[in-house]
Amino acid sequence: MAEHRFELEKGGLKYACPACGKIRFVRYVDTYTGDQVADEVGRCDREHSCSYHLRPREYFQMTGKNPFSVTTPERKREPIPEPEPSFIDTEIMRASLNRYNENNFCRWLCSVFGEQKAFRLTAEYKIGTSKHWPGSCVFWQIDRNESIKAGKIMLYSSDTGRRVKEPFNHVQWVHAVMKMKSYSLQQCLFGEQLLSVYPGEPVAIVESEKTAIVASGFIDDFVWIATGGKGNLTKEKLKAVQSRKVSLFPDLGAFEKWQAVATGMPGVTVSNILERRASDADRAAGLDLADYLLRENGFDR
């Protein structure tokens, strides 16, 4: 049985968020019955732009319903086992490793680092090019066993290097675009494959894929990898870097959350350099390490 009576549904299923309408909403389930609590009870993973989170306890307080009314043994069910992770065929990834002149993100990297270093970073992190949106890139999530767990399609401006969020946030998954049926999305750290390439190097973990790549271009003291989202840092994912010296560099506003995850984990420290240096304007903008590195090296945010 699960440790908690109510837990967020596992298996990668997401629904339309009651607040923002995006398909980024994970519902809570009753582990006693296996049923979802209610359509509106869950959490949106757009933590910065939406932050909707209705917990079962709050729902029961609002509605006056008794969460423990189901006590009959005949309704008790075994928890639904978490499905095995799905993987993407290597040939699909390899087919994306070209057409970089059409890739906005890679073109922007060239403007920052020059072609030689930009191409090295592109090859090392296996950045792909997607046809889903003109100019879009693919950030492949490849684990330490070289298994491809996911491909995140994103669109950036080739001039500024910023994400394109208008008229909508341009983020999609390869398995969704390719209509891979019954795909069980279980993410790993972006750049995780580099841990095997550089087995003795200290590791630095940031939030976004862009930040990991930019930091790697400016600072070669670490193996830079990314969670792909503030909420994606978990003790489970940090098992990939156990026995390594690890430094976490959270975005502004995420320090306490990441510090809580790192508590009790040997060799893992959380840098507060951004918290110490941030101005009120920086905090309001939610800057990350890449923003500071670009600014300090003469590139506007």
N, C-alpha and C positions, 0 to 999 in steps of 0.2 A: 504494500500500500504506500501511497505517497506520504511524505512527511507532513504536508499541509493539506487541509481539507479542500481549499480552493487554490488553483494554480493556473497560470497562463497556459493556454492550449499549445501543445507541442506539435511538431510536424511541418511547420512553415506555412500553415494556412493563414491567410489574411483576408480581412473584410473591409468594406467601406466604413471609414471612421464617421461616427455620428456628428462630430464637430466640423471636420474639414472636408469630408467626402472622399478622401484619397484611400486607395486600397492599401492601407498601412496599419490596419487595426487588428490586434490579437485579442480574442475573447478569453474570459476566465471560464474554467470548467470545474464542476464539482467532482473531485476524484472519487467520491463515494459512489456516485451514480454514473459518472462518465458523461453527464449532460452539461451543456453550456448553461451558465447562470441566467443570462439574459442577453439579448442582442446588443444592448448598450453598455454592458459591463465588460470592460477591458481597457487596453492601453494602446494609444497611437504611438508608433515609433518615430514620428516626426517631432522629436523632443523640443527642438528649438522653435519651430514654426507653428506647432499645434499644441502639443503637451497635454492633450486630453487623456485623462486617466480616471476611470470610475472603478473603485475597488468593490468587491462583494460586500464588505462590511458597510460601506457607505450606501450601497444600493438597498441592503436590507433595512438600514435605518430610515431611508427615505420612503420605502414602500410598506414598512411594517411587517414584511414577510418573515417567517421563521425559517432560517436556513437549516435547522436541525429537525425539521418535521419529518424528513425521510429517515425512518429508523428500521423499517421492516427488512428482515434478512433477505427476503425474496427479491428486493430491488437492488441489493448490494451487488456491484459488479467489480470485476478486476479492472485496474487501470489499463487504459489503452497503451500498449507498448509503443515506445518511440520508434518510428520506422527507420530502417537502415538508410544512411545517406545516399543520395544519388550523385552521379559523377557525369561530367561532360567528356565526350570523346576527344582525345588529344588532337586528332586531325581537324576538328572544328576550330580549336584554338589556333593551330598552325596556319589555317587558312586566313586568319585575321591579321597575321603578323606581316603586313605589307601595306601599300598605299598610304604611306605616312605623309606624303605631300597633301593628302586629303584630310588628314587627321588634325583637327584644330589644336588639341592639347599638345601633340608632338611638335607642331609648328611653333607654338608658344614656347615650349621647352628650348627649341633651337634659338629663339630670340633672347633667352635668358642665359643659356650656357654655351651657345655655339653648337654647331652640328656634331662635332666629334663627341663631346660629353653627352649631349642630348641623345645621340644614337646609342651610346653605351648604356645610359639609364633606361632607354626604351627596351633594349635587348635584355638587360638584367631583370627588369620587372615584367617582361613579356607583355608590354602594352599592345593591345590590338586595335584594329580599325573596324568600325561597324558601319553598315549601310542603313541602319535603322533610322538615324537622323543624319543628314549630310554634315560631315565634319566630326561625328561622334567617335569616341574611343571606347575600348573595353578594358576594364581592370579585372584580370583573371585572378581568382583565388585558388592558389595551388598549395597543397599541404606539403609536409616534409617528405611524403612518399611519392611526390610528383603527381598525385591525383588531383584532378581539376574539379573542385567542388562547386564553383559558381563563376559566372562572368557578369560583371556589373557594367551596363552601358551608360555612359554619361556624355553630356555635351558641354564643352567649354568654349569660351571666346578665344580665338587665336590671337587677338590683340592684347587682351588684359589677363588671360589665364583664369578668369573667373567663371564659375558655373553659370549656365544659361537657365534662368528660373522663370522667364516670362516667354509666352503667356502661361506657361506651366513649368514645373520643375522637371527637367529632362533627365530622368533616371529610370532605367528599366533593366530587367534581367534577361540574359541570353536564353535561358530555358523557357521563359514566358514568351519571348519573341518567336522562338522556334517551335512553340506549342508542344513541348515535351510533356507527355501525359504522366500524371502521377509522380511528378518530380518532387523529391523530398530535399528541400533546401536546408542544408546544415553547413553554415559558413565556417571558414577558417580565417586566420589572419592573412591580410594581403601582404605578399612578400615572404610568406612563411617558408617557401622553397629555398630562400637564401640562407636559412639557418644551417642547412646541410652544406652549402657552398662555402660558408665561412664559419666552421664549427668552433673556433676559438675566440671569436670576436664578441665584445659586449653588444647588447641589443638595446635599441631605443624604440619605444612604441608610441605612436601618435594616433590621432583619430582618423584623418582622411588620407586616402591614397595619394592625393596631390601633395600633401605635406610630407609624407614619407619620401616621395621621389625628390621633391625640392630639397629637403634636408640632406638626403644622400648626396645631392649635387654640391652642396656647400660644406658639409661636415662629413669627413670619411672616417671618424673615430668609432662609428657604430654600424651595426646592421640595422637599417631603418625599416620597420614594418608598421602596418596600420590595422586598426580594428574595423574601419569602414563605417564608424558611427559611435557616438559617445556611449550609447547603451550596449554596444557590442563587446565591451571589455568585461570578461567574466573570468572567474578562477578556472573554469573548465578550459577556456581558450589559452590561458596562461600556462597550462600544462605543457604546451609546445615549447616553452622557453625555460622549463624547470632545469635547475643546475647551471643556468647561465646568469651572468650579471646583467640585470635588466633595469633600465631607466624609463619611467613613464613620463611623457610630456603632454598632459591634458590641455585641451583648449581652455580659454578663459570661461569660467562658469562651470567647469567639470572637475575641478581639483578635488573637492570633497568626495564626490562620487567615486573617482578613480582611487583615491586614497583608501576608501573603505574596502574596495575590491582587493587592494594590495596588502591590506593588513594581515599579518601572520604568514606572508609568503617570503621565504628566505631568498635573499639576493635581489629583491624587487624594491626599488625606491621610486618616489614620486617627486619630480622636479616642480618647484614652485616659482621658477624663474619668470614665467609670464605673470603670475599673480603679483610678484614684487615689482615688476616694471610697468604694469599696465596703467594707463591713464583712464579717466572716466569714459572718454570717447572710445578707447580701445575695448573697454568692458561692454559698452553698449553695442559695439559692432561685433563682439564675440570673436576677436582675432585669435589666430592660432600661430604656431611656431613658424610656419611658412611665411605668413604675413610679415613677421618681424625680420626674418632672414632676407626676404626680398627688399624690404624697406631699407635695411642696413647695408645692402649691397647695391643701392641706387635704383631700385625698381619700385615704382609706385604700386600701392595695393590696388 
